[in-house]
Amino acid sequence: MIPALMVVRDLLPAAALLIVSMLCLSILLFQLVTGVPPFSSTALEGENVVALLKRAGLAEGAMVYELGSGWGSLVIALARAFPTAQIRGVEISPLPYWVSRFRTRNMPNVLLSRGNFFDCNLTDAQAVTCYLMTNTMPRIAELLDRTLVPGTPVVSLCFWFREREVAASLERSGLLGAAALYYWPAPRRASPNAQP
């Protein structure tokens, strides 16, 4: 064997390990920055979100934003359930973003953006979905208060807006998979109850 090829053959496993390690570190880094791990929604959780948006009467051709679109599971469920809607996913973490870009490459009604959704202009949103963490929900509520047209349906998966009144909910997949529908700006509750 040619010596150069032997060196390349010996370096390939080390290079692969380095690349995988860097990707894993990027996931951890962005989790530390955002406070949100890149969880993927299950098929049943996606069905819950879709059912609530259908209950809300999502218009044909609606603009739907998925905040923190992660690996793309919920974006895909939305794109399939609402083929005339425009689904806009926003994800800050590079690896989940590129995986979801690959997964949605043949879905013409999906547009994914890599960035911080707190920097997004949501004024054209006709619906918003999110699957994030409790610690980010108050800040998201502030973003929605500033940018959404009154009456816009918002569906939160697993982690609800505790200080807001829920218009409808589905808990078919258990408490962790529960989804809540709000019409923004959802009325504030007098005192938060223990909810997801």
Secondary structure, 3 states (H helix, E strand, C coil): CCHHHHHHHHHHHHHHHHHHHHHHHHHHHHHHHHCCCCCCCCHHHHHHHHHHHHHCCCCCCCEEEEECCCCCHHHHHHHHHCCCCEEEEEECCHHHHHHHHHHCCCCCCEEEEECCHHHCCCCCCCEEEECCCHHHHHHHHHHHHHHCCCCEEEEEECCCCCCECCCEEECCCCHHHCEEEEEECCCECCCCCCCC
